[in-house]
Amino acid sequence: MNTPEEPTSRPGNPTPVALSPTPDLSREAVPGQKVALAPGQLQMRPSRRGKPPVHLADLTLTERKAALEEMGLPGFRAKQLSVHYFEHFTTDPEDLTDLPQDRRDELVEKFFPPLLTQVSRQSADHGATQKFLWQLFDGPMVESVLMRYSDRNTLCISSEAGCGMNCPFCATGQMGLTRNLSAAEILEQVRIANRMLARGELPGGAGRVNNIVFMGMGEPLANYRPVATVCRRLNAPAPEGFGMGARHITVSTVGLAPAVRKLTAEKIPLTLAVSLHAPDDALRDELVPINTRFDIDEILDAAWEYFETTGRRVSIEYALIRDINDQQHRAQLLADRLIAKGGAHWIHVNPIPLNPVKGSKWTASDPRVEKRFVETLRDNGISATIRDTRGSDIDGACGQLAAEVIETDTHREDREARVARVEAIAATSD
């Protein structure tokens, strides 16, 4: 597989422009220092390895029973504790009225250590969109976004603090990867949202989370084991988990093909979303640097295998960037490549108007160009729907989540040079 420092041409594509000299794709950031990734550089290891305390949500029901028995309590207390967490959404000792009063504080300390602290909450769309900023136990920040609709409540959750995939149009991608989240840190985002909804603390009245999308901060499949555990906990009936239907869980990836195959083997029929963003490898190498490791054919092969195994149609995410990837010939190329892989029935394409990111000159496509792009896909028999954009005014939309971004002068110059390369490739591919 090609790497960014050794670009080669692929059949039918122009030779990519070389990236800055020899970026180290596997480097580990210096602990305590902000990450500023070089153009096209992937950060595959986190800069911090903070390990949160073990939480009830990290454990299976059997493991919870064993832990209680070690404390000298009967195993059936595990079900009671689990009901409080996964059905009543509480960790408050005052709410644990069916547990021994003299042991409640001890149980909370043991099974419900504080993992997330709310730093702020912002509201948009007349209260229908709520963005939460959380501080993890060891300091890093992550964000999640709750979107309320007339028929459902969708929670967009983070799986990593930051992201090492370095896509140039994504604010989170400019942060670098601080660390992976544990299963419980991810699930706490869900529980707290459910608690707020159940208590009517958010605009729109009482309710609960109906849909989960792993489209917050981080590349979910780069934090594979915790994310797979979270999917099981979300799907497992209470009191093992939240009892959500697998079809209401979406896991997004920029293209980690081996991890997609691992997810296929889990045989959980959730929705797989592949963030493709370009149908030609020359452009995608720049827009989505992991493409230099696993190119379009490889990620589409893995996605097709996922469809064949689970029967779940794959979602293709495509951020429409004005004059970069929104041309009609690219819409046709996208249709051709998807159909060649397995026909038009196995995928649904979600074109997404690019959300503005601070410091970037890239903008969303003209609505007429957007319409033509979608019509081209539909003319080829491919189902396509423009993605609803929520929370862009509070930086809560796709690609905007970034708890903190520090940009040095050098990094800005690198970013601007990278933008110039993308624009050159977009133009030469016309």
N, C-alpha and C positions, 0 to 999 in steps of 0.2 A: 504493500500500500504506500502510495506517495506521501511524503511529509512536506510541510510548507517550505522548508529550506531547500528542497530539491524538487521544484515544480517540473512536471513534464506534461506534454500535451496529450489529450485523449482524442480518440477518433472523432472527427466532426466538430471539434472545439478549437479555438485559438490557443496558442501557448500562453499559460498564465504568466502574469508579471511576477518576478521574484519578490519575495517578502524581505523584510529587513534581515540583516545577517544572523544566521544560526540561532534563532530562538530555541531555548531548551524546553521542549514540550512537557517534560516530566518534572520540571524544577519545583521545589517546595519553597514557598515564600518564607522570608525571614520572619519568625514569630514576633508579633508586636508591630510590624511594619505594614503599611498599606500596600496592597497589591496594585500594580499598574502593568497590565499584561501588554506585551509587545503585539504588534499587528499579527493576527492569525495565530497567536500563541494559545495553546490549551494548557490549563492548569489542572492536572489530573489528580493532584494530592492536595488536601486542605492545608492551610497555614496553621491551623489550630486543631488539636485533637482532644478537646474537652469532652469528658465522658460524664453525662448527667447521671444522677443517682437512679437506681432501678426503681421503676414505677409499676403499679398494678397493671397499667395498659401495656407494658412490655411483656407481660407473662401470659401464658395460656391459663385456662381455668384450672387445669391439673397442677400447674406450677404455683398458682395462687393458693390452692389447698395445701400443698406441701409447705409453703412459706408460713402459713398460719399454724400448721401443726408444729413447726419448729418453735413457734412462739407459745406453745402449750394450749392453743385454742383448737376447737374441733374444725374439721375441714369444711363443714357446711357453712361456716362463716364466710368462706370465699364467695359463695353465691350472693350472700347478702351485700358484701362490699361491692361486688361487681354490679348488682342491680342499682346501687346508689350511683355508681360512676356512669354506667352505660345507659341506664333508663331514666334516672332522676337527675343526672348531670351534675351531681354535687360531690364535693370533697370536704364539706364543712362538718366538723365533729358534732355540731349541734343537730345536724340532720340525721345522724346515724342512730336513731332511737331504738332500733331493733338489735343493737350491739351492746355488749356490756359497758356500762357508763364509765367504769374505772379503767377501761382499756381503749376508749375511743381516741384520745389524744395520741396514744402510742400507735394505734393502727393508722391514723392519718399520717403521722410522722414516717412510719414504715412504708406505707403503700402509696401515699399521695404527696411526695416531696414537691415543693413549688418549682415548676419548670419554666413557666412563662409569666412575665409581669407586663401588664398593659402600660405602654408609654403614652400612647395617644390613640384617638379614634377620630376619623374624619368622615364627613357625610357628603354625599352627592346625589344627584337625580331625585331631589325632594325627599331624601332620606332612604330611598330604595337601595342605595349602594353605601356600604359602610366599609372603610379601610381601617384595619387595626395594625398598629406597630407594636411588636412584642420585643421585650428584652429577654434573652435566654439567661439561664442561671449563671453563666460565666461571662456575660457581657455582650456578645454579638446580638444584632438586631435582625428580625425577620418580619415579614408582613403577610397578612391574609386579607381577603376581600370577600364580603358577603353581598350577594346580589339578590334582591327580592323581586319576584315576578308575581303575576296574578295567580299562577298555578304551581309555583315551586319556589324554593329557596336554594340558591346555588352558592357553595362556599369554595373559593379558590384558595388553595393551601400551599404553603412553602415546604420544601423537603430539604433544603440546604440554606445555610446563611451565606448569601452571595451565590456566585456561579462561576465555574471555570471554563465555560464553553466559548466565551468571548465573541459572541455574535455582535457586530458593530452597530446594529440598529436597536439593541436591547439595553436598557439602563442597567438591569441586573447583571448582564454579561460584562459590563465594564467594571464591576466591583472586584472581580476575582473571587475565589472560593475561600471563605474563612473556615467553615467546618460543616460536616454533615449533621443532620438532626437525627435524634433517636426516634424510634417508633412512637414512644410516649409523647415526645415534644411535638410531633406531627399530629397525633390524635388529640392532644390538648387543645389545639386550634379548633377542632371539631366540637369537643365537649363544651368549651366556653361559649362558642357561638350558639350551640343548642341550649345552654343554660339561659343565655340572654333572651333567646327567642321564646323559650318556654315560660319565662317570667314576664314577657311582654315589655322588656327593657329597650327594645328597638322599634323605630317607626314601622307601622304596618301591623301591629298587634302580635299576638302569640302565634307560635308555629314551631317548626323544626327544620333542620337542614335536610333537603331531599336529594340534592346532587352534590357530589364532590368532584372537583377538577384539580388535578396536580399540575396547575399552570401558574403557581406563584413563583417565589424565588427558588432558583436551583434547577438542575437537571435531575429529575426523579430517578432515572435508571442509572445514574452515576452513584446513587446512594441506594443500591438495589435491595439489600437485605432488609433494612428498616422499612422501605416503601412496600415491599412484598408483604411484610408482617402487617403493616397498616391496612393494606387491601383486605387481608384476611379478617382483621378486627372490624373493619367497616362492614364487611359482608356477613360475618358470623352472627347468628341469632343471639339476642340477649339471653343470659347475662355474659356470654362469651365475648360479645362485641355489640356494635350499634344496630345490627340487623338491617342494613341497607342492601337493596338489590344490587347485584354486580353491574347491571346495565346502567345504574345511576352513578357509576364511578368511572372517571376518565383519567388515564395516565398518559401524560405527554412526554415525548422525547424528541431531541434534535437529530437523533439518528444513531444511537448506540445499538447497532445490529445484534451483537452477541447477547446483550441484555434483553433485547426484545425476544430472542429465542428462549432465554431463561424464563421470561414472563409467559411465553406460550406454554412451556412445560408445567407452569403452575395450574393451568386449566381453570382459571377464574375468568368467567366470560365478561370481563369488564370491557370498556371501550379503549382502544389504543389510538392515540393521536400522534401523528408524525408531523413535526414542524419542518416542512420541506423548503419552502420559500424560493426555490429556483428549480427549473427542470433540466438545467444543463450544468455539468460538473464544474466547468471553468468559473461560472458565476457563483455557484454554491460553495466552492472552495473558499471564497472570500466572505460570503455572507454567513456561512455556517461552517467554521473551520474544522469541525469534526468530520466533515466530508472528505478531508484529506486522509482520514483513517478508514472510514467506511463510506464509500461513494453512493451515489443515488441507486444504482443497480442493487448494491448490497442491502441497503436499508429497505428498498421496496421488496426484495426477495424475502427478507425477514417479516415484513408486514403482511405479505401474501400468505406466508406460512401461518401467521397468527390468525388471519381470516379463515384459512382452511381448517385449522384445528378447533377454533372456538365458534365459528359461524358468525362472529361479530364483525360487522362492516367497519373498516378502518377509516378514521377521520384524517384527512390531509389538510394541515394548516398552512396557509400561504399568506404572509404579510405583503400586501400590495404597496410597493414603494414607487413613487412617481418617477417615471423614466428609467427605472433600474430593472425591475422584473415584471412590469405590468404590460408589456407589449403583447399584441395579439399573437405574434408568432410564438411567444413563450407560452401563452395559453394553449395553443395548438400542440406545441411540443409536450407540455404537461399532459394533455389528453392522450397523445400518442403513447407516451411512456407508461402511463397508468393502464391503458387498455392493453398494451402489449404484454403487461405483466399478468393480467388475468381477466380482461374484459372490463366493462363499465360498472358492473354490479357490486364489486367488492369494496368500493371506496365511496366516501362522500367528501367533497372538497369544501373547505371553509376559507374563502378569501377574507382577509382581515384588513380593513383600512389601517395603514400604519399609524400608530399612536405617537404623538410628538415626544421626543426625548430631549432633555436639556442639553444644549451644546451641539446638537446634530442639525444639519441643514436638510436632511431628508424629510419628506412629507408624504402624506397619503396621496394616492392616485386621484386624478380628476374623476368625478362621479361617472362621466360618460365613458372613460377608459375602463373604470371598474365594471360598469354594466356590460361593455363589450367583452371583457375578460370572462365574466360569468356566462354570457350567452354563447361564447365559443365552446366552453366546457359542456354546456347543456346541449348544444348542437351535435356534440359527439356522444350524447347519451349519458353523460356523467352528471350525477346529482351534485348541485352546488348551491350553497346559501351564504350570503354575506353575513359575517359574524357580527352580532350586536355588540357595540362598544359601550362599555359602562365605566364611569369613574375617571375619565381622562382628565377632568379638571382638578382632581385631587391626586394625580399620578397613580391611579389605582387600576388602570387598564393594562391589557396585555403588553408586556415589554417595558412597562414604566416602573415596576417595583424596584426600588433601590433605597434601602434604609440609609446608606451613606456612600457617596462616591467622592473620592479625592482624585483630582486630575492634575498631574504635574505638567509643566511646560513641555517636557520631552514626550510625555504620553499624548498630549494634545497634538503635537507635531506628527507623531506616529499615526494617530487616529485620522488626521486630515490626509496624510499620505495614503492611508488605507482606503479612505473614501474615494480618493482620486483613482486608485487602481480599480475599485468596483465600477466606477463610472466609465472608465476606459474599456473594461471588459463588456459592460452592458452595451456600449456603443458599437464595439467591433463585432458583437454577435448579432447585430440587426440584419 
